[in-house]
Amino acid sequence: MTASTTRVLVTGAGGPAGIAVIRSLLKRQDVEVFAADMDGWASGLYLVPESARRIVPPGKSPTFVDDVIALCAADRVDVLFSTVDVELPGLAARRDELAAAGTALAAPSHETLVTCLDKYRLAQAVAGKARIPETRLLDRDGVGAEWVFPVIVKPRSGAGSRGVRLIADRAALEALGEDRSVIIQENLPGEEFSVDVLAGLDGNVIAAVPRSRERVDSGVSIAGRTVRRAELSDTAADVARAIGLTGVANVQLRYSSDGVPALLEVNPRFPGAMPLTIAAGVDMPSLLLDLVLGRPVPSAVDFAELANVRYLEDVFLAPGDVLVSEHAAHAEGPGE
């Protein structure tokens, strides 16, 4: 590496999003990649040299942000990429402390993150700027609203399909009681698409790449295709502008009964299916790195229609090379 090499730390090296970011940045000759995870068995750790592998506490740990700031200072990290939902708000809230340690955080603003991670707040922010499903809190007014059944009930916070239920009729809805940490939403019957969005630090949407999820395993797309549908790209871009997005987010849309794409949720981080978007011509991790470093990037980046299937790939190493961690996946659930 040269004196002008940029040092980048990627957290969540055990997840498909972290692996996608690591692989993207490893292709650059001007970047030294460090990989971190709470679990020593995280496969992405072993894509980088031994000297660049790091163990960090779980994102929910009260010491996580302090430890990452100290790690960035010790390793002279220039840019931090977090690929884990739970890590992002804490890091963004202390962006200035990271900057004081010499590290720029490649993530949306704290306000944008908080908006995205609360589905009710997100619906309020986007209302009037893009199509959203009718959304109410699970309280007396929400339950009593005029609904066309079935409806969807889901937690205000949380990723993927955890806690999502289809409620068949009003009696079943009323039986749920009241819980303002839960929302009621209009059921959208149409096709679902994910749109990977990259916005500049000025909020300009540089790329919005829609893709189908033809096969899904544990919430991650393992087969899909990019599609050219202007209404999907335009809706995702409108959502990005409504929430003040800077950086990368995954906007999930589904067609309503009247054939209009409507917002399901926004994941304000790199998605696990990022390799398809990169292969289609939009290398979002590399572009975001240049944005954060203040380097010029195109004002718009086009993409090709492309399909992918994913397969399992092994990394082999000596048993003694596996990093020791207190939070191994087999002991305390999946790695970050």
LOSE-895728 format. One line per field, with one value per residue: residue in one letter; y, z, x of N, C-alpha, C in turn; residue number from 1. Coordinates in steps of 0.05 Angstrom, whole numbers, plus 5000, padded with zeros to 4 digits. Atoms other than C-alpha are relative to their C-alpha. Last residue first. Example, Ala and Ser with C-alpha at 12.3 -4.5 7.8 and 13.67 -1.06 7.14 Angstrom:
REM residues 2
mimar: c(S  A) $
n.v: c(4976  4976) $
n.w: c(4999  5000) $
n.u: c(4984  5018) $
ca.v: c(4979  4910) $
ca.w: c(5143  5156) $
ca.u: c(5273  5246) $
c.v: c(5022  5024) $
c.w: c(5014  5000) $
c.u: c(4985  5018) $
kollum: c(2  1) $
//
This chain:
REM residues 336
mimar: c(E  G  P  G  E  A  H  A  A  H  E  S  V  L  V  D  G  P  A  L  F  V  D  E  L  Y  R  V  N  A  L  E  A  F  D  V  A  S  P  V  P  R  G  L  V  L  D  L  L  L  S  P  M  D  V  G  A  A  I  T  L  P  M  A  G  P  F  R  P  N  V  E  L  L  A  P  V  G  D  S  S  Y  R  L  Q  V  N  A  V  G  T  L  G  I  A  R  A  V  D  A  A  T  D  S  L  E  A  R  R  V  T  R  G  A  I  S  V  G  S  D  V  R  E  R  S  R  P  V  A  A  I  V  N  G  D  L  G  A  L  V  D  V  S  F  E  E  G  P  L  N  E  Q  I  I  V  S  R  D  E  G  L  A  E  L  A  A  R  D  A  I  L  R  V  G  R  S  G  A  G  S  R  P  K  V  I  V  P  F  V  W  E  A  G  V  G  D  R  D  L  L  R  T  E  P  I  R  A  K  G  A  V  A  Q  A  L  R  Y  K  D  L  C  T  V  L  T  E  H  S  P  A  A  L  A  T  G  A  A  A  L  E  D  R  R  A  A  L  G  P  L  E  V  D  V  T  S  F  L  V  D  V  R  D  A  A  C  L  A  I  V  D  D  V  F  T  P  S  K  G  P  P  V  I  R  R  A  S  E  P  V  L  Y  L  G  S  A  W  G  D  M  D  A  A  F  V  E  V  D  Q  R  K  L  L  S  R  I  V  A  I  G  A  P  G  G  A  G  T  V  L  V  R  T  T  S  A  T  M) $
n.v: c(4975  4978  4994  4991  4978  4997  5024  5004  5018  5000  5007  4980  5007  4981  4990  4974  4980  4995  5017  4989  5020  4989  5005  5001  5001  5027  5000  5021  5015  5019  5023  5021  5019  5028  5018  5025  5022  4991  4992  5024  4997  5003  4975  4989  4993  4978  4976  4994  4986  4973  4985  4996  4981  5009  4978  4976  4986  5013  4994  4972  4998  5009  4980  5005  5024  5025  5018  5012  4979  5010  4991  4991  5019  5005  4987  5010  4979  5002  4983  5012  4999  4988  5020  4991  5022  4992  5019  5013  5023  5027  4997  5020  4986  5006  4993  4971  4992  5008  4982  4974  5003  5001  4973  4983  5010  4993  4972  4990  4972  4994  4972  4987  4977  5000  5018  5009  4990  4971  4986  5019  4988  5020  5025  5020  5019  5028  5019  5025  5014  5025  5007  5029  5007  5011  4978  4987  4984  4971  4985  4972  4990  4980  4984  4995  4985  5009  5004  5026  4995  5022  5010  4989  5013  4985  5016  5008  4979  5001  4976  4980  4994  5019  4990  4976  5008  5014  4980  4985  5006  5001  4993  5018  4991  4987  5007  5007  5025  5005  5028  5004  4975  4982  5004  4990  5009  4979  5001  5024  5021  5017  5015  4987  4991  5024  5016  4987  4999  4988  5020  5014  4989  5009  4989  5013  5017  5016  5025  4998  4977  4994  5004  4983  4972  4995  5001  4974  4980  5001  4998  5022  5026  5000  5002  5027  5018  4995  5013  4984  4978  5008  5002  5021  4991  5019  5001  5022  4991  4981  5016  5013  4980  4995  4992  4980  4974  4989  4993  4976  4975  4984  4993  4981  5013  5013  5019  5010  5022  5001  4976  5006  4977  5010  5017  4983  4983  5017  5006  4975  4995  5019  4992  4976  5004  4991  4971  4997  4991  4972  4998  5010  4978  5008  4988  5012  4981  4976  5005  5011  4980  4989  5014  4993  4977  5007  4985  5018  5009  5029  5009  5013  5004  5012  5014  5007  5022  5004  4977  5000  4975  4997  5014  4983  4976  5009  5008  4976  4986  5014  4994  4972  4996  4999  5026  5016  5019  5016  5010  5021  5003  5023  4994  5021  4988  4980  4975  4976) $
n.w: c(5011  4999  5024  5023  4993  4972  4989  5009  5023  5011  4979  4994  4976  4978  4995  5012  4983  4977  4978  4985  4984  4994  4975  5006  4976  4991  4980  4980  4985  4980  4995  4990  5020  4994  5012  5009  5004  4989  5019  5010  5019  5027  5014  5002  4973  4990  5014  4989  4974  5006  5011  4979  4979  4978  4980  5008  5020  5025  5008  5008  5025  5023  5013  5029  5005  4999  5023  5001  5005  4984  5009  4980  4977  4982  4974  4979  4994  5017  5024  5016  4988  5015  5010  5011  5008  4998  5016  4986  5012  4998  5011  5002  4999  4974  4978  4995  4991  4972  4985  4999  4981  4973  4993  4994  4976  4977  4991  4998  5008  5020  5001  5024  5008  5029  5010  5027  5019  5004  4975  4979  4975  4979  5011  4981  4989  5005  4990  5015  4987  5013  5022  5004  5028  5003  5004  4974  4993  5001  4991  5006  4987  5016  4984  5011  4983  4999  5024  5012  5028  5013  5024  5027  5018  5020  5023  5012  5018  4997  5008  4980  4994  4980  4974  4994  4994  4974  4978  4997  5019  4983  5017  5001  5020  4987  4973  4997  5012  5028  5005  5004  5012  4980  4998  4974  4990  4996  4977  4990  5018  5013  5021  5027  5008  5002  5022  5026  5003  4977  4989  4976  4975  4976  4977  4992  4976  4992  5015  5018  5018  5008  5029  5014  4997  5016  5028  5006  4998  5024  4988  4982  5014  5016  4981  4989  5021  5004  4978  4976  4999  4993  5026  4999  5011  5015  5027  5001  4984  5017  5020  4986  4995  5024  4991  4979  5012  5014  4980  4985  5014  4995  4972  4992  4980  5015  4984  5011  4987  5005  5013  5020  5018  5027  4999  4994  5023  5020  4992  5002  5028  5009  4989  5015  5028  5005  4992  4976  4978  5004  5015  4985  4986  4985  4974  4989  5003  4985  4972  4986  4997  5027  5012  4987  5013  5023  5022  5022  5013  5000  4972  4993  4972  4997  4975  4987  4982  4975  4982  4993  5004  5028  5005  4994  5017  5026  4998  4998  5026  5019  4994  5006  5029  5016  5001  5020  5009  4979  5006  4982  4997  4983  4982  4996  5005  4980  5002  5000) $
n.u: c(5010  4981  4985  5015  5018  5005  5012  5027  5001  5027  5019  5020  5015  4998  5027  5003  4988  5017  4992  4978  4986  4973  4986  4971  4983  4992  4978  5006  4979  5011  4983  5017  5010  4995  5020  4987  5019  5025  5020  5015  5022  4991  5002  4974  4991  5016  4991  4974  5004  5010  4977  4980  5008  4984  5000  4987  5017  4996  4972  4999  5014  4983  4984  4999  4985  5015  4996  4973  4980  4977  4974  4982  5002  4978  5002  4981  4980  4977  5004  5022  5026  5022  5018  5025  5017  5028  5016  5022  5013  4987  4973  4979  4974  4987  5018  4999  4973  4998  5017  4985  4978  5012  5010  4976  4986  5017  4996  5027  5004  5021  5005  4992  5016  5003  4979  5004  4980  5003  4996  4993  4991  4997  5013  4989  5019  4995  5020  5000  5021  5009  4981  5001  5006  5026  5019  5001  4976  5004  4976  4998  4976  4986  4981  4974  4982  4972  4985  5001  4993  4986  5014  4996  5019  5015  5008  4975  4990  4971  4986  4997  4972  4991  5008  4984  4973  5001  5000  5025  5021  5024  5023  5022  5020  5023  5005  5029  5010  4993  4993  4972  4990  4986  4971  4991  4974  4980  4982  4985  5007  4980  5013  5000  5027  5017  4990  5007  5029  5013  5018  4991  5010  4984  5013  5025  4996  5023  5001  4977  5003  5027  5002  4981  5007  5024  4993  4987  5021  5017  5026  5002  5002  5025  5022  5000  5010  5029  5014  5001  5019  5028  5014  5021  5026  5016  4990  4980  4978  4984  4985  4978  4979  4985  4974  5004  5007  4977  4980  5008  4999  4977  5000  5021  5019  5021  5015  5025  5013  5029  5009  5021  4999  4993  4976  4977  4994  4988  4972  4985  4995  4979  4974  4992  4994  4972  4996  4984  5017  5009  5025  5023  5013  5024  5006  5025  5022  4995  5002  4976  4978  4995  4978  4975  4988  4984  5012  5006  4976  4997  5000  5025  5007  5026  5001  5025  4993  5015  4994  4972  4987  4993  4975  4978  4999  4991  4972  4985  5002  4983  4973  4995  4996  5025  5012  4987  5020  5011  5027  5009  5029  5006  5022  5020  5026  5006  4985  5017) $
ca.v: c(4814  4742  4697  4673  4672  4608  4581  4650  4664  4723  4719  4718  4681  4692  4630  4624  4566  4523  4532  4564  4547  4597  4563  4589  4576  4595  4656  4663  4727  4764  4827  4888  4940  5001  5076  5123  5196  5257  5220  5219  5271  5259  5287  5227  5211  5213  5170  5117  5121  5105  5045  5017  5032  4997  5011  4971  4911  4872  4923  4918  4842  4842  4887  4830  4832  4904  4963  5009  5052  4995  5032  5003  4982  5042  5040  5023  5041  4987  5005  4946  4971  4950  4936  4976  4964  5019  4997  5053  5082  5150  5214  5207  5267  5225  5256  5256  5181  5168  5208  5169  5103  5126  5147  5082  5040  5083  5081  5005  4977  4912  4881  4807  4759  4699  4691  4750  4753  4746  4678  4652  4689  4669  4713  4778  4830  4888  4963  5005  5078  5116  5185  5214  5285  5292  5339  5283  5244  5192  5119  5077  5002  4988  4925  4899  4868  4848  4867  4856  4914  4905  4971  4979  4973  4992  4964  5000  5037  4973  4967  4903  4848  4822  4885  4864  4793  4819  4869  4815  4774  4801  4785  4785  4814  4801  4787  4797  4833  4886  4913  4976  4997  4924  4895  4886  4878  4885  4836  4872  4941  4986  5044  5066  5038  4998  5060  5106  5059  5043  4999  5059  5076  5068  5072  5047  5099  5131  5183  5256  5266  5219  5204  5232  5204  5135  5136  5157  5097  5050  5072  5050  5095  5159  5144  5132  5196  5237  5204  5224  5170  5127  5128  5152  5193  5174  5219  5208  5276  5252  5192  5240  5283  5223  5206  5202  5167  5111  5099  5101  5053  4994  4962  4963  4928  4945  4996  5028  5070  5115  5139  5086  5103  5033  5059  5116  5070  5019  5072  5097  5025  5010  5073  5056  4984  4996  4995  4930  4930  4928  4866  4877  4882  4831  4856  4827  4871  4837  4770  4796  4808  4758  4720  4769  4761  4691  4710  4654  4702  4733  4805  4828  4871  4876  4923  4942  4979  5021  5052  4988  4980  4911  4900  4954  4915  4850  4883  4916  4851  4813  4865  4860  4784  4783  4759  4821  4864  4922  4948  4990  5030  5055  5100  5090  5155  5132  5071  5000) $
ca.w: c(5258  5279  5289  5357  5424  5429  5358  5331  5373  5420  5467  5408  5390  5319  5275  5254  5302  5264  5200  5144  5090  5063  5032  4980  4981  4917  4894  4831  4790  4736  4697  4668  4661  4704  4696  4741  4751  4777  4765  4822  4842  4905  4972  5012  5032  4960  4937  4990  4969  4896  4918  4962  4909  4850  4801  4737  4740  4776  4833  4837  4838  4891  4936  4951  5026  5029  5046  5098  5113  5105  5081  5087  5050  5003  4947  4873  4836  4803  4833  4881  4906  4879  4930  4947  4990  4991  5005  5029  5011  5024  5040  5049  5069  5085  5030  4981  4988  4982  4918  4891  4908  4872  4810  4807  4814  4765  4715  4710  4685  4723  4761  4772  4829  4865  4936  4965  5040  5090  5115  5043  4988  4915  4858  4895  4840  4830  4824  4818  4839  4823  4835  4877  4896  4972  4977  5006  4945  4943  4926  4923  4919  4901  4926  4890  4912  4864  4882  4939  4985  5052  5084  5147  5222  5266  5331  5386  5401  5429  5438  5439  5389  5392  5356  5295  5296  5301  5245  5195  5166  5200  5162  5211  5211  5276  5241  5166  5156  5204  5269  5291  5285  5296  5243  5229  5157  5136  5106  5103  5076  5136  5160  5224  5292  5304  5289  5332  5392  5384  5337  5302  5232  5162  5095  5046  5021  4952  4947  4969  5003  5061  5062  5131  5162  5134  5161  5230  5231  5205  5258  5234  5174  5214  5265  5209  5173  5237  5252  5183  5131  5134  5111  5178  5169  5215  5240  5314  5317  5259  5301  5357  5309  5284  5354  5340  5275  5311  5359  5304  5259  5302  5305  5230  5214  5152  5184  5137  5172  5133  5148  5199  5236  5266  5338  5325  5290  5346  5399  5362  5354  5428  5449  5400  5425  5500  5516  5475  5424  5366  5394  5417  5366  5339  5286  5225  5188  5210  5186  5116  5090  5063  5128  5168  5117  5142  5212  5257  5304  5320  5340  5271  5240  5173  5155  5082  5055  4995  4937  4895  4894  4884  4959  4965  4929  4965  5033  5015  4991  5052  5098  5063  5064  5139  5180  5166  5203  5208  5150  5168  5111  5107  5047  5015  4997  5030  4986  5000) $
ca.u: c(4525  4534  4474  4453  4490  4532  4534  4544  4606  4597  4657  4705  4769  4793  4799  4872  4886  4837  4878  4839  4788  4738  4677  4628  4553  4517  4478  4437  4438  4400  4420  4387  4441  4453  4459  4499  4479  4516  4582  4631  4684  4724  4703  4727  4656  4634  4692  4674  4602  4621  4663  4607  4554  4587  4531  4541  4495  4550  4548  4472  4476  4531  4487  4439  4454  4431  4476  4446  4385  4334  4271  4201  4138  4130  4080  4087  4022  3980  3912  3914  3982  4049  4103  4165  4226  4278  4349  4394  4462  4493  4455  4380  4339  4277  4234  4292  4302  4227  4224  4284  4249  4187  4226  4266  4202  4161  4218  4218  4283  4293  4352  4345  4339  4367  4393  4354  4364  4307  4329  4332  4296  4287  4261  4274  4265  4311  4305  4368  4364  4427  4457  4400  4421  4418  4477  4521  4503  4447  4454  4391  4381  4309  4276  4214  4148  4093  4021  3973  3989  3953  3936  3976  3966  4025  4054  4093  4028  3998  3923  3882  3896  3824  3801  3841  3813  3742  3756  3776  3833  3894  3959  4018  4088  4126  4192  4186  4252  4278  4250  4215  4142  4123  4075  4001  3978  3905  3856  3810  3792  3798  3755  3789  3768  3832  3874  3832  3834  3908  3949  3980  3957  3985  3947  3999  4049  4053  4108  4116  4049  4066  4141  4156  4092  4105  4176  4152  4106  4160  4211  4280  4277  4262  4317  4367  4348  4356  4423  4448  4461  4523  4596  4624  4688  4746  4802  4790  4756  4713  4691  4674  4634  4595  4572  4497  4514  4551  4494  4442  4481  4499  4430  4421  4487  4529  4575  4625  4679  4726  4797  4817  4881  4882  4885  4836  4787  4792  4780  4718  4695  4704  4666  4609  4603  4610  4535  4529  4473  4521  4554  4626  4682  4732  4781  4816  4866  4931  4905  4897  4826  4774  4779  4738  4682  4669  4646  4671  4705  4638  4628  4650  4704  4740  4797  4806  4866  4843  4882  4887  4811  4782  4784  4731  4678  4694  4689  4623  4592  4618  4587  4521  4522  4533  4593  4634  4585  4634  4676  4737  4769  4841  4854  4922  4958  5023  5022  5000) $
c.v: c(5000  5024  5024  5009  5010  5021  5003  4976  4994  4983  4995  4990  5023  4991  5019  5012  5029  5022  5006  4981  5013  4980  5015  4997  4998  5003  4971  5000  4977  4987  4982  4974  4981  4983  4971  4981  4976  4979  5010  5010  4973  5001  4999  5027  5013  5010  5024  5026  5007  5016  5029  5018  5003  5019  4990  5023  5027  5013  4988  5008  5029  5002  4990  5021  4993  4976  4975  4984  4990  5019  4988  5008  5009  4979  4991  5017  4989  5020  5002  5017  4988  4998  5014  4976  5010  4977  5007  4981  4991  4979  4973  5011  4980  5013  4995  5007  5030  5009  4994  5020  5026  4998  5001  5028  5018  4990  5006  5028  5006  5030  5005  5030  5012  5023  4996  4983  4989  5012  5030  5016  4979  5014  4977  4974  4981  4983  4971  4981  4975  4989  4975  4993  4969  4993  4990  5025  5014  5014  5029  5011  5028  5009  5019  5015  5003  5018  4990  4994  4973  5006  4977  4986  5012  4982  5018  4983  4994  5019  4998  5025  5020  5005  4982  5010  5024  4992  4986  5018  5018  4999  4996  5011  4979  5009  5016  4993  4996  4974  4996  4970  4998  5026  5018  4993  5013  4987  5024  4981  4976  4981  4985  4981  5012  5008  4975  4983  5012  5002  5012  4980  4984  5013  4988  5015  4985  4983  4984  4974  5003  5026  5008  4999  5018  5029  5006  5002  5028  5020  5001  5000  4977  4972  4999  4995  4972  4981  5004  4985  5015  5025  4990  5000  4976  5012  4982  4996  4979  5010  5019  4982  4988  5020  5004  5011  5022  5028  5012  5010  5025  5029  5018  5010  5021  4987  4988  4981  4993  4974  5001  5027  4996  5022  4991  4983  5018  5016  4983  4995  5026  5005  4982  5009  5025  5000  5010  5029  5004  5010  5029  5000  4989  5024  4987  5010  4989  5020  5025  4997  4987  5021  5006  4988  5009  5023  4998  5014  4981  4992  4971  4992  4986  4994  4989  4985  4994  4976  4997  5021  4998  5025  5002  4987  5016  5023  4993  4994  5026  5015  4987  5007  5028  5004  4999  4972  4982  4982  4983  4993  4977  5000  4975  5009  4979  5012  5019  5025) $
c.w: c(4970  4986  5003  4978  4975  5005  5030  5013  4993  4975  4989  5021  5006  5023  5025  5005  4990  5018  5025  5023  5014  5019  5001  5027  4992  5024  5009  5018  5016  5015  5021  5001  5013  4977  5007  4991  4990  4997  5014  4980  4992  4981  4971  4984  5000  5027  5009  4987  5012  5027  4995  4991  5022  5024  5025  5019  4992  4977  4972  4991  4990  4973  4977  4985  4970  4994  5003  4975  5001  4994  5019  4987  5022  5021  5019  5025  5021  5004  4983  4975  4982  5015  4986  4992  4992  4990  5005  4980  5017  4987  5003  4989  4998  5003  5028  5024  5006  5012  5030  5016  5004  5022  5029  5009  5007  5026  5025  5012  5001  4995  4977  5002  4974  4993  4969  4991  4972  4980  4996  5025  5020  5024  5020  4993  5019  5012  4993  5011  4984  5017  4986  4975  4997  4972  4997  4999  5026  5009  4996  5011  4991  5016  4981  5021  4986  5018  5003  4977  4986  4970  4988  4980  4973  4985  4981  4975  4989  4980  5006  4989  5022  5008  5022  5028  5006  5008  5027  5025  5002  4982  5017  4981  4998  4981  5012  5029  5006  4990  4970  4996  4994  4986  5022  5004  5027  5011  5002  4977  5008  4980  4985  4980  4972  4989  4995  4977  4973  4994  5027  5010  5023  5025  5025  5023  5005  5024  5011  4984  4981  4983  4989  4970  4984  5002  4983  4971  4993  5001  4976  5016  5018  4986  4986  5019  5011  4979  4997  5022  5027  4999  5005  4974  5000  4991  4982  4972  5001  5015  4983  4982  5015  5004  4976  5010  5020  4988  4988  5020  5016  4991  5007  5029  5010  5017  4983  5020  4985  5013  4997  4989  4976  4979  4972  5000  5004  4975  4979  5007  4995  4970  4989  5011  4987  4970  4994  5007  5026  5022  4998  4982  5016  5015  5012  5029  5011  4999  5017  5030  5014  5000  4971  4985  5013  4987  4975  4976  4977  4984  5003  5030  5003  5030  5003  5026  5016  5015  5027  5021  5010  4995  4971  4996  5004  4980  4972  5001  5000  4973  4981  5005  4991  4971  4983  4997  4979  4989  5023  4993  5019  5006  5017  5020  5003  4997  5022  5000) $
c.u: c(5002  4988  5018  5017  4985  4977  4992  4987  4971  4999  4972  4982  4981  4982  5002  4973  4997  5011  4983  5007  5024  5013  5027  5015  5029  5018  5005  5024  4988  5023  4986  5016  4980  4988  5008  4978  5015  4978  4974  4980  4988  4977  5010  5001  5027  5009  4984  5011  5026  4996  4992  5023  5021  4997  5014  5001  5011  4985  5005  5028  5000  4986  5017  5015  5003  5018  4983  5002  5029  5023  5021  5026  5019  4993  5021  4998  5020  5021  5025  4995  4979  4974  4977  4982  4972  4983  4971  4986  4976  4982  5013  5026  5023  5027  5013  4982  5001  5027  5001  4983  5016  5021  4988  4990  5023  5012  4984  5002  4971  4999  4979  4995  5010  4982  4998  5024  4994  5018  5000  5007  5006  5012  5002  4987  5014  4978  5008  4979  4995  4978  4991  5016  5001  4992  4972  4982  4997  5026  4994  5026  5005  5024  5015  5017  5027  5017  5028  5019  5002  5004  5016  4982  5005  4981  4984  4995  5028  5012  5029  5014  5004  5030  5011  4993  5018  5028  5000  5001  4975  4976  4975  4978  4977  4979  4976  4993  4971  4987  5003  5006  5030  5009  5011  5029  5005  5026  5019  5006  5016  4986  5021  4986  4999  4973  4982  5009  4992  4970  4989  4978  5013  4989  5013  4988  4974  5008  4977  5004  5023  4999  4972  4996  5019  4992  4976  5008  5010  4977  4979  4974  4994  4996  4973  4976  4998  4988  4970  4985  5001  4983  4972  4985  4981  4974  4984  5011  5022  5024  5017  5016  5023  5023  5019  5027  4997  4994  5025  5021  4992  4997  5024  5005  4981  4979  4978  4988  4974  4989  4969  4990  4981  5002  5009  5026  5024  5007  5014  5029  5015  5006  5022  5027  5011  5006  5028  5004  5015  4983  4991  4975  4977  4989  4974  4996  4974  4977  5003  4996  5023  5023  5004  5024  5027  5014  5018  4988  4996  5025  5007  5001  4973  4995  4971  5005  4975  5012  4987  5007  5029  5016  5009  5027  5025  5002  5011  5030  5017  5000  5020  5029  5005  5005  4975  4989  5011  4977  4990  4971  4994  4970  4994  4979  4978  4973  4992  5017) $
kollum: c(336  335  334  333  332  331  330  329  328  327  326  325  324  323  322  321  320  319  318  317  316  315  314  313  312  311  310  309  308  307  306  305  304  303  302  301  300  299  298  297  296  295  294  293  292  291  290  289  288  287  286  285  284  283  282  281  280  279  278  277  276  275  274  273  272  271  270  269  268  267  266  265  264  263  262  261  260  259  258  257  256  255  254  253  252  251  250  249  248  247  246  245  244  243  242  241  240  239  238  237  236  235  234  233  232  231  230  229  228  227  226  225  224  223  222  221  220  219  218  217  216  215  214  213  212  211  210  209  208  207  206  205  204  203  202  201  200  199  198  197  196  195  194  193  192  191  190  189  188  187  186  185  184  183  182  181  180  179  178  177  176  175  174  173  172  171  170  169  168  167  166  165  164  163  162  161  160  159  158  157  156  155  154  153  152  151  150  149  148  147  146  145  144  143  142  141  140  139  138  137  136  135  134  133  132  131  130  129  128  127  126  125  124  123  122  121  120  119  118  117  116  115  114  113  112  111  110  109  108  107  106  105  104  103  102  101  100  99  98  97  96  95  94  93  92  91  90  89  88  87  86  85  84  83  82  81  80  79  78  77  76  75  74  73  72  71  70  69  68  67  66  65  64  63  62  61  60  59  58  57  56  55  54  53  52  51  50  49  48  47  46  45  44  43  42  41  40  39  38  37  36  35  34  33  32  31  30  29  28  27  26  25  24  23  22  21  20  19  18  17  16  15  14  13  12  11  10  9  8  7  6  5  4  3  2  1) $
//
